[in-house]
Amino acid sequence: MHDSTRWIAGEQATLAAYLGMPEDRIRILSPLVGGAFGSKSFLWMHVVLCAVASRAVGRPVKLVLTRDQMFTSTGHRPRTEQDVTLIADQNAQILSTEHHTVTETSTVAHFCEPAGISTRFLYTSPHLVVSHRAARINAPTPCFMRGPGEAPGLFALEVAIDELAERSGVDPLELRIRNHADIDQASGKPWSGKHLLQCYRAGAQRFGWHDRPAAPRAIRRPGVQIGWGMATATYPGRRMPAGCRVDTDADGFVHFSSATHEIGTGVRTVMTQVAADATGLTMDRVSFMSGDSSFPSAPYSGASQTTATVGSAVFVAGAEWKRRFIAALTADRGSLYFGTDPATVDITALSPAAAAAYRDQLSFSTSSDDGGQETHAVQSFGAHFCEVEVDEDIGRASVVRWVAVMDCGRVLNPKLARSQVMGGITFGLGMALMEHVPYDEASALPLGEYYLPTHADRPEFDITFLEHPDYALDPIGVRGIGEIGTCGVPAAIANAIHHATGKRLRDLPITLEDLMAPYQFPKAGS
């Protein structure tokens, strides 16, 4: 089965159950996933139908969904209605928080968008109530979509925080700092690493936030109102068990493999880096392969966990390869290193042929666990700051400048990490201003087109990472980066639009009708 999937192992197991055949008779190939925004973590029925058709006719079958089918048969983010109530004292210290979500699911499956999960810990609140309720409706089944729970939930929470700051007469950034949570109040655990206050201060300085006038509609350029907004970003650090295979070939080159996925974020590059670091070899002597169910099992590529999860397995495999290689060198009577203290052996100067001599001992499979995580709460944090221009004559909002400071543990590849956050912000921009699927109430069929941000919508990016490795989650010190870039983005844009126009907008996407100035009829005689 050749498929664009983010869960090779899960698709293999589920397809085996559908077809009534052993898993080892099914091979899933997905070398390059393409766009991966959540729904590819599931087995959809067109995959099963393709397999059934192939088995019925006894030959290969290719099935391609139409664009219309992509909007009805492969998942979507469900709508939510969120009620957020914040109560603070005269010093803008939050005393009570309630966040209640109603979301939708289908009549044949169950999915709940957990919009309130960030509210449980993001700000200190002595009284805290979070609830979710799913309503079954006659519509396709929704599913995970880039930052499930956090992305829509932080829109409601962070807009409410801005409203509270305005009513309290406190700068929005200052209110967030005053209510910073030093521990995870939901579990009582300390954070494995949290540097959110540093993100706030660094982002504010880079953006020039302290020059922001408090009153809305205070900044104007020819033809447009200018607004500055901000929001907090957060996303969990996650890790699951994973496997890794190491094969040393006849030329002494080392090949790592795992049934994980390349979704365009540079997974194979980063895993090669981890393998090179763990083995002590240069990158041109190692490689990493993915996208094949014949490789050791790995979990779905979602929840921003792949680097922490598969990276841990690759790190374990690389360290074991190095241990085995040095042990073989010091135990081989024909080796120059025979009897040498293993701690003193430097393998970097050895040629690939030296490893080839022990290739049988240096080819094996290994695995890593989920890392425990019983004693600490593991979470990534960040701060978004943005500038928008609003043309009220035509109802257009343009995001022109963006500053983001992220605390995501160790950054293995700054270029790839920055690109992921740029992509996440662009997702959030689309969520805030463009993306929507209207349905005809009579036929339940989608109407119109689905608009996405293009290069013309790209703001000027200033993205920074705080380098604080988090070894509580994994041996390489990383936390996921993929989805935190989106979280908080729609709220920052909505807050900036309020600062530009004075309009507090609580529905997504924000449309031109929301932004246009009321039409002024010409006076009689003019």
C-alpha positions as CSV (number, residue, x, y, z in Angstrom):
1,M,0.0,0.0,0.0
2,H,1.5,3.3,-1.1
3,D,-0.3,6.0,0.9
4,S,0.3,9.5,2.2
5,T,0.0,8.7,5.9
6,R,1.5,9.9,9.2
7,W,1.0,6.6,11.0
8,I,2.5,3.7,9.1
9,A,2.3,1.2,11.9
10,G,-1.3,2.1,12.7
11,E,-2.4,1.9,9.1
12,Q,-0.8,-1.5,8.8
13,A,-2.6,-2.9,11.9
14,T,-6.0,-1.4,11.0
15,L,-5.8,-2.5,7.3
16,A,-4.9,-6.0,8.5
17,A,-8.1,-6.0,10.6
18,Y,-10.2,-4.8,7.7
19,L,-8.9,-7.3,5.3
20,G,-8.7,-10.2,7.7
21,M,-5.0,-11.0,7.0
22,P,-1.8,-11.0,9.0
23,E,0.1,-7.7,9.5
24,D,3.3,-9.2,8.1
25,R,1.5,-9.7,4.8
26,I,0.9,-6.0,4.5
27,R,3.6,-3.4,3.7
28,I,2.9,0.3,3.9
29,L,5.2,2.7,1.9
30,S,5.0,6.4,2.6
31,P,8.5,7.9,1.9
32,L,7.3,11.5,1.6
33,V,4.0,12.4,3.2
34,G,3.4,15.8,1.7
35,G,1.2,18.2,3.6
36,A,0.5,16.9,7.1
37,F,-2.0,18.9,9.2
38,G,-3.6,16.2,11.4
39,S,-6.0,14.1,9.3
40,K,-3.3,11.9,7.9
41,S,-2.9,10.3,11.3
42,F,-5.9,8.1,10.5
43,L,-6.9,5.3,8.1
44,W,-9.6,6.7,5.9
45,M,-12.0,4.5,4.0
46,H,-10.6,5.3,0.5
47,V,-7.5,3.4,1.5
48,V,-9.5,0.3,2.4
49,L,-11.6,0.5,-0.7
50,C,-8.4,0.7,-2.8
51,A,-7.0,-2.4,-1.2
52,V,-10.3,-4.3,-1.6
53,A,-10.5,-3.3,-5.3
54,S,-6.9,-4.5,-5.8
55,R,-7.6,-7.8,-4.2
56,A,-10.8,-8.2,-6.2
57,V,-9.2,-7.6,-9.6
58,G,-5.8,-9.2,-8.8
59,R,-3.8,-6.2,-10.0
60,P,-2.5,-2.9,-8.7
61,V,-5.2,-0.2,-8.3
62,K,-4.7,3.6,-7.9
63,L,-7.3,5.7,-6.2
64,V,-7.1,9.5,-6.2
65,L,-9.6,11.7,-4.3
66,T,-11.1,14.7,-6.0
67,R,-10.7,18.1,-4.4
68,D,-14.4,18.1,-3.3
69,Q,-13.9,14.7,-1.6
70,M,-11.0,16.1,0.4
71,F,-13.5,18.4,2.2
72,T,-16.0,15.7,3.0
73,S,-14.0,12.4,3.5
74,T,-10.7,13.1,5.2
75,G,-11.5,15.0,8.4
76,H,-11.6,18.6,9.5
77,R,-11.4,20.8,12.6
78,P,-14.7,20.8,14.3
79,R,-16.5,24.1,15.2
80,T,-16.4,25.1,18.8
81,E,-18.4,27.5,21.0
82,Q,-16.3,28.6,24.0
83,D,-17.4,30.5,27.0
84,V,-14.6,32.0,29.0
85,T,-15.1,33.9,32.3
86,L,-12.2,35.6,34.0
87,I,-12.5,37.5,37.4
88,A,-9.6,39.5,38.7
89,D,-8.9,41.7,41.7
90,Q,-8.0,45.4,41.7
91,N,-4.3,44.4,41.0
92,A,-5.3,42.4,37.9
93,Q,-4.5,39.1,39.7
94,I,-6.8,36.4,38.3
95,L,-9.1,35.0,41.0
96,S,-11.4,32.8,39.0
97,T,-11.3,31.1,35.5
98,E,-14.0,29.2,33.8
99,H,-13.7,27.8,30.3
100,H,-16.5,25.8,28.9
101,T,-16.5,24.3,25.4
102,V,-19.2,22.9,23.2
103,T,-17.9,21.1,20.1
104,E,-19.3,18.9,17.4
105,T,-18.7,15.3,16.3
106,S,-20.4,12.9,13.9
107,T,-23.1,10.3,14.6
108,V,-20.7,7.4,13.7
109,A,-17.5,8.3,15.6
110,H,-16.4,10.4,18.5
111,F,-13.9,13.2,18.5
112,C,-13.8,16.1,21.0
113,E,-11.7,19.2,20.4
114,P,-10.1,19.8,23.8
115,A,-10.1,23.5,23.6
116,G,-9.7,24.1,27.4
117,I,-6.6,22.1,28.1
118,S,-4.2,25.1,28.1
119,T,-6.5,27.1,30.4
120,R,-5.8,24.5,33.2
121,F,-2.2,25.6,33.7
122,L,-1.3,28.7,31.6
123,Y,-2.2,31.4,34.2
124,T,-2.4,31.1,38.0
125,S,-6.1,30.9,39.1
126,P,-7.2,29.9,42.6
127,H,-10.7,28.9,41.3
128,L,-10.6,27.0,38.0
129,V,-13.3,25.1,36.0
130,V,-12.8,23.6,32.6
131,S,-15.4,21.5,30.8
132,H,-16.0,20.0,27.3
133,R,-19.2,18.8,25.7
134,A,-19.5,17.1,22.3
135,A,-22.7,17.4,20.3
136,R,-23.5,14.7,17.7
137,I,-24.6,16.1,14.4
138,N,-25.2,14.7,10.9
139,A,-21.8,15.7,9.4
140,P,-18.5,14.0,8.6
141,T,-16.3,13.0,11.5
142,P,-13.9,15.7,12.6
143,C,-10.3,14.9,13.7
144,F,-7.0,16.4,14.8
145,M,-5.9,19.5,12.9
146,R,-2.6,21.4,13.6
147,G,-2.6,22.2,17.3
148,P,-5.8,20.4,18.2
149,G,-7.3,21.9,21.4
150,E,-4.5,24.4,21.9
151,A,-5.0,26.4,18.7
152,P,-8.8,27.1,19.0
153,G,-8.6,27.2,22.8
154,L,-5.9,29.7,23.0
155,F,-7.8,32.0,20.6
156,A,-10.7,32.2,23.2
157,L,-8.4,32.4,26.2
158,E,-5.9,34.9,24.9
159,V,-8.6,37.2,23.5
160,A,-10.3,37.1,26.9
161,I,-7.0,37.8,28.6
162,D,-6.7,40.9,26.5
163,E,-10.2,42.0,27.3
164,L,-9.4,41.6,31.0
165,A,-6.3,43.7,30.6
166,E,-8.2,46.5,28.9
167,R,-10.9,46.5,31.6
168,S,-8.3,46.4,34.3
169,G,-6.3,49.3,32.8
170,V,-3.2,47.1,32.6
171,D,-0.9,46.5,29.6
172,P,-1.7,43.1,28.1
173,L,1.9,41.9,28.5
174,E,2.0,43.1,32.1
175,L,-1.2,41.2,33.0
176,R,0.2,38.0,31.6
177,I,3.5,38.5,33.6
178,R,1.5,39.2,36.8
179,N,-0.4,35.9,36.4
180,H,2.5,33.7,35.4
181,A,2.1,30.1,36.7
182,D,5.3,28.8,38.5
183,I,4.0,25.2,38.6
184,D,1.4,23.1,36.7
185,Q,-1.6,23.9,38.8
186,A,-3.6,21.0,37.3
187,S,-1.2,18.3,38.4
188,G,0.8,20.1,41.0
189,K,4.1,19.1,39.3
190,P,7.0,21.5,38.7
191,W,7.8,22.3,35.1
192,S,10.7,20.3,33.6
193,G,11.8,23.6,32.1
194,K,9.9,26.9,31.7
195,H,11.3,30.2,30.5
196,L,8.1,32.0,29.4
197,L,8.9,35.2,31.3
198,Q,12.2,35.3,29.3
199,C,10.2,34.8,26.1
200,Y,7.9,37.7,27.0
201,R,10.7,40.1,27.8
202,A,12.9,39.1,24.8
203,G,9.9,39.3,22.4
204,A,8.7,42.7,23.8
205,Q,12.2,44.2,23.4
206,R,12.6,42.9,19.8
207,F,9.2,44.1,18.8
208,G,9.3,47.4,20.5
209,W,6.2,46.7,22.6
210,H,6.9,49.3,25.2
211,D,6.2,52.0,22.6
212,R,2.6,50.7,22.1
213,P,0.0,53.3,22.9
214,A,-2.7,51.8,25.1
215,A,-5.7,53.3,23.3
216,P,-7.2,51.6,20.2
217,R,-7.0,53.5,16.9
218,A,-4.0,55.5,18.1
219,I,-1.7,54.6,15.2
220,R,-2.5,55.4,11.6
221,R,-0.6,55.4,8.3
222,P,-2.1,56.7,5.0
223,G,-5.2,54.7,4.3
224,V,-4.8,52.1,7.1
225,Q,-5.2,51.7,10.9
226,I,-2.2,50.1,12.7
227,G,-2.6,47.7,15.6
228,W,-0.2,45.8,17.8
229,G,-1.2,42.5,19.4
230,M,0.3,39.7,21.3
231,A,-0.5,36.2,22.8
232,T,1.1,33.4,24.7
233,A,1.9,30.2,22.9
234,T,2.1,26.7,24.5
235,Y,2.1,23.1,23.5
236,P,3.0,19.9,25.4
237,G,6.3,18.1,25.2
238,R,5.5,14.5,24.3
239,R,7.3,11.2,23.8
240,M,6.3,7.7,23.0
241,P,8.1,4.3,22.5
242,A,9.9,3.8,19.2
243,G,12.2,1.4,17.5
244,C,15.3,1.8,15.4
245,R,17.4,-0.5,13.1
246,V,21.1,0.0,12.5
247,D,22.9,-1.7,9.6
248,T,26.6,-1.3,8.9
249,D,27.4,-2.1,5.3
250,A,30.5,-3.7,3.7
251,D,32.0,-0.3,3.1
252,G,31.6,0.7,6.8
253,F,28.8,3.2,6.4
254,V,26.0,3.1,9.0
255,H,22.4,3.2,8.0
256,F,19.6,3.9,10.6
257,S,16.0,3.2,9.9
258,S,12.6,3.6,11.6
259,A,9.0,3.4,10.4
260,T,8.5,7.1,11.0
261,H,7.6,9.7,8.5
262,E,9.1,12.6,6.6
263,I,6.3,15.3,6.5
264,G,8.5,18.0,5.0
265,T,9.9,19.2,8.3
266,G,13.4,17.7,7.9
267,V,12.9,14.6,10.0
268,R,15.6,12.6,8.0
269,T,18.1,15.4,8.3
270,V,17.6,15.8,12.1
271,M,17.8,12.0,12.7
272,T,21.0,11.9,10.7
273,Q,22.4,14.6,12.9
274,V,21.4,12.7,16.0
275,A,22.9,9.5,14.6
276,A,26.2,11.2,13.8
277,D,26.4,12.8,17.2
278,A,25.6,9.5,19.1
279,T,28.0,7.4,17.1
280,G,30.8,10.0,16.9
281,L,30.9,9.7,13.1
282,T,30.7,12.5,10.6
283,M,27.4,13.0,8.9
284,D,28.7,11.7,5.5
285,R,29.2,8.3,7.1
286,V,25.6,7.8,8.4
287,S,22.1,7.9,6.9
288,F,18.6,7.7,8.1
289,M,15.7,6.0,6.2
290,S,11.9,6.2,7.0
291,G,8.5,5.7,5.4
292,D,8.4,1.9,5.3
293,S,6.5,-0.5,7.6
294,S,9.3,-3.1,7.2
295,F,11.4,-0.8,9.5
296,P,11.1,-1.0,13.3
297,S,7.8,0.4,14.5
298,A,7.3,4.1,15.4
299,P,4.2,6.0,16.5
300,Y,2.2,8.4,14.4
301,S,3.9,11.7,13.5
302,G,1.7,14.0,15.4
303,A,1.5,15.9,18.6
304,S,4.9,17.4,17.9
305,Q,6.6,14.3,19.2
306,T,8.7,12.8,16.4
307,T,12.1,14.3,17.3
308,A,11.8,13.5,21.0
309,T,10.3,10.0,20.2
310,V,12.3,8.7,17.2
311,G,15.3,10.8,18.1
312,S,15.5,9.0,21.4
313,A,15.5,5.6,19.6
314,V,18.2,6.8,17.2
315,F,20.2,8.2,20.1
316,V,20.0,4.9,21.9
317,A,20.9,3.0,18.8
318,G,23.8,5.3,18.0
319,A,25.3,5.1,21.5
320,E,25.0,1.3,21.4
321,W,26.7,1.2,18.0
322,K,29.6,3.2,19.4
323,R,29.8,1.0,22.5
324,R,29.9,-2.2,20.4
325,F,32.4,-0.8,18.0
326,I,34.8,0.3,20.8
327,A,34.3,-3.1,22.6
328,A,35.1,-5.0,19.4
329,L,38.3,-2.9,18.8
330,T,39.6,-3.4,22.3
331,A,38.8,-7.1,22.4
332,D,40.2,-8.0,19.0
333,R,43.8,-9.3,19.3
334,G,44.5,-8.2,15.8
335,S,43.4,-4.6,16.5
336,L,45.8,-1.7,17.3
337,Y,43.4,-0.9,20.2
338,F,43.5,-4.4,21.8
339,G,43.6,-4.1,25.5
340,T,43.2,-0.3,25.4
341,D,40.9,1.4,28.0
342,P,37.6,1.9,26.0
343,A,37.2,5.4,27.4
344,T,40.4,6.5,25.6
345,V,39.5,5.2,22.1
346,D,38.8,7.9,19.6
347,I,36.9,6.4,16.6
348,T,36.6,9.7,14.6
349,A,40.0,9.1,13.0
350,L,39.3,5.6,11.9
351,S,38.4,4.8,8.3
352,P,35.0,3.3,7.3
353,A,36.7,0.1,6.6
354,A,37.5,-0.3,10.3
355,A,33.8,-0.6,11.1
356,A,33.1,-2.8,8.1
357,A,35.3,-5.5,9.7
358,Y,32.8,-5.8,12.5
359,R,29.6,-5.3,10.5
360,D,27.8,-8.3,11.9
361,Q,28.3,-7.1,15.5
362,L,27.4,-3.5,14.3
363,S,24.0,-4.4,12.7
364,F,21.1,-4.7,15.2
365,S,17.7,-3.3,16.3
366,T,16.9,-1.4,19.5
367,S,14.2,0.7,21.0
368,S,13.4,3.4,23.5
369,D,10.6,3.9,25.9
370,D,8.3,6.9,26.6
371,G,10.7,8.6,29.0
372,G,8.5,8.2,32.1
373,Q,7.5,11.9,32.8
374,E,6.1,11.0,36.2
375,T,7.8,13.8,38.2
376,H,7.6,16.8,36.0
377,A,5.1,18.6,33.7
378,V,6.6,18.9,30.3
379,Q,5.5,21.9,28.2
380,S,6.9,24.2,25.6
381,F,6.1,28.0,25.8
382,G,6.5,31.0,23.6
383,A,5.3,34.6,22.9
384,H,3.9,36.0,19.7
385,F,3.9,39.7,18.9
386,C,2.4,41.1,15.6
387,E,1.6,44.2,13.7
388,V,-1.4,44.5,11.4
389,E,-2.7,47.0,8.9
390,V,-6.4,47.3,8.6
391,D,-8.0,49.1,5.5
392,E,-11.5,49.8,6.7
393,D,-12.6,51.0,3.3
394,I,-12.3,47.5,1.8
395,G,-12.3,45.4,4.9
396,R,-8.8,44.0,4.6
397,A,-6.4,43.1,7.4
398,S,-2.8,42.5,6.5
399,V,-0.2,41.1,9.0
400,V,3.0,42.9,8.2
401,R,5.4,42.1,11.1
402,W,5.8,39.2,13.4
403,V,8.1,38.5,16.4
404,A,8.1,35.1,18.1
405,V,10.3,33.9,20.9
406,M,10.1,30.2,21.6
407,D,11.2,28.0,24.6
408,C,11.2,24.5,23.1
409,G,14.3,22.9,24.7
410,R,17.4,22.2,22.7
411,V,17.3,23.2,19.0
412,L,19.0,20.6,16.9
413,N,18.8,22.5,13.6
414,P,18.1,26.2,13.8
415,K,17.2,26.6,10.1
416,L,14.6,23.8,10.2
417,A,13.2,24.9,13.5
418,R,12.8,28.5,12.3
419,S,11.1,27.2,9.2
420,Q,8.6,25.2,11.2
421,V,7.6,28.2,13.3
422,M,7.3,30.3,10.2
423,G,5.0,27.6,8.8
424,G,3.0,27.4,12.1
425,I,2.5,31.2,12.1
426,T,1.3,31.1,8.5
427,F,-1.2,28.3,9.5
428,G,-2.5,30.5,12.3
429,L,-2.7,33.5,9.9
430,G,-4.9,31.4,7.6
431,M,-7.0,30.2,10.6
432,A,-7.5,33.9,11.7
433,L,-8.3,35.5,8.4
434,M,-9.1,33.1,5.6
435,E,-9.8,29.4,6.2
436,H,-13.4,28.3,6.3
437,V,-15.6,25.7,4.7
438,P,-19.2,26.9,4.4
439,Y,-21.8,24.2,3.9
440,D,-25.2,24.3,2.2
441,E,-27.7,23.6,4.9
442,A,-30.0,21.7,2.5
443,S,-27.5,19.4,0.9
444,A,-24.6,19.5,3.5
445,L,-22.2,20.0,0.6
446,P,-19.3,22.5,0.8
447,L,-19.7,25.8,-1.0
448,G,-17.1,28.0,-2.6
449,E,-13.4,27.7,-2.3
450,Y,-10.9,27.2,0.6
451,Y,-8.6,30.1,0.8
452,L,-5.0,29.8,2.2
453,P,-2.2,32.3,2.9
454,T,0.2,32.8,0.0
455,H,3.6,34.5,-0.2
456,A,1.8,37.8,-0.5
457,D,0.3,37.3,3.0
458,R,3.7,36.6,4.6
459,P,4.8,39.1,7.3
460,E,8.3,40.0,8.1
461,F,9.5,37.3,10.5
462,D,11.7,37.7,13.5
463,I,11.9,34.3,15.2
464,T,14.1,33.4,18.2
465,F,14.7,30.3,20.3
466,L,15.8,30.2,23.9
467,E,18.4,27.5,24.2
468,H,17.5,25.6,27.3
469,P,17.8,21.8,26.8
470,D,15.2,19.7,28.6
471,Y,16.6,16.3,29.5
472,A,13.6,15.4,31.6
473,L,11.8,14.3,28.5
474,D,14.5,12.7,26.4
475,P,18.3,12.1,26.2
476,I,18.8,14.7,23.5
477,G,17.1,17.6,25.4
478,V,14.4,18.5,22.8
479,R,10.7,19.3,22.9
480,G,8.5,19.4,19.9
481,I,8.4,22.5,17.6
482,G,5.9,21.6,14.9
483,E,2.6,22.9,16.4
484,I,3.5,25.6,18.9
485,G,4.1,28.0,16.1
486,T,0.3,28.0,15.4
487,C,-0.9,28.2,19.0
488,G,-1.8,31.7,20.0
489,V,-1.4,33.2,16.5
490,P,-5.1,33.8,15.8
491,A,-5.5,35.5,19.2
492,A,-2.5,37.8,18.6
493,I,-4.0,38.9,15.2
494,A,-7.4,39.5,16.7
495,N,-5.9,41.5,19.6
496,A,-3.9,43.5,17.1
497,I,-7.1,44.2,15.0
498,H,-8.8,45.4,18.2
499,H,-5.9,47.7,18.9
500,A,-6.2,49.0,15.3
501,T,-9.9,49.4,15.1
502,G,-11.4,49.2,18.5
503,K,-13.5,46.2,17.4
504,R,-13.4,43.1,19.6
505,L,-13.9,40.2,17.3
506,R,-14.6,36.7,18.7
507,D,-15.4,34.6,15.6
508,L,-13.0,33.0,13.2
509,P,-12.2,33.6,10.5
510,I,-12.4,37.4,10.7
511,T,-14.0,38.5,7.5
512,L,-14.1,41.7,5.5
513,E,-17.6,42.3,6.8
514,D,-16.2,42.4,10.3
515,L,-13.5,45.0,9.3
516,M,-15.3,47.4,6.9
517,A,-16.3,50.8,8.3
518,P,-20.0,51.4,8.2
519,Y,-21.1,53.0,4.9
520,Q,-21.7,56.7,5.3
521,F,-24.5,57.9,3.1
522,P,-23.7,61.2,1.4
523,K,-25.5,64.2,2.9
524,A,-28.3,65.8,0.9
525,G,-27.1,68.3,-1.6
526,S,-23.5,67.1,-1.6
